Amino acid sequence: MKAITKQYLKRKINQLNKKIHRAEEQENDNKIWWRKMKLDKLKDKLNKMK
């Protein structure tokens, strides 16, 4: 199992933000919705680590 560190979470958040912006340009609401849910979960995990 991969160790979840602050750097790892920040990198994943960045990747998700890029995917969200790409989906917004393509106007794909379903992908935006799911990715924003996952983004919120990652941000919560990051805040709990601090």
N, C-alpha and C positions, 0 to 999 in steps of 0.2 A: 504494500500500500504506500502511495506517495505521501510524503510529509507535506502538510499544508502550512505554508509560511506566509508572512505578510507580503513578501515579494511575489509569491505565486498567485495570491489572491488579487493583487494589484494588476498583474499581467493578464489574468483572466477577465477582470473588469474592463481593462482597456480593449481586449479582443471583442468582448460583447458590445461595447460602445460602438466600435467600428461596424460590427454586423448590424446593429440597430440603425445606424445612420444609412447604411447601404440599403436596408429594407425600407426605410422611409423614402428614399429616392425612388424605389421601385413601387412604392405605395402598397406594400404587402402587410396589411394590418394584423393578420394572424401571427406572422413571424415576429412582428414588433411586440405584440402583447406577450407572447411566451418569453421572449428574450428579456423584456423588462421585468417579468416576474423572477427570472433567474438572476438578473442583475441585482434586484432587491435582496435576494437571499445571500448573494456573495458580499454585498455591502454590509449586511447584518453580521455575517461571520467575521468580516474584517474589523468591524467596530467592537465586537466582543473580544477580539484578540488584543486590542489596545489597552 
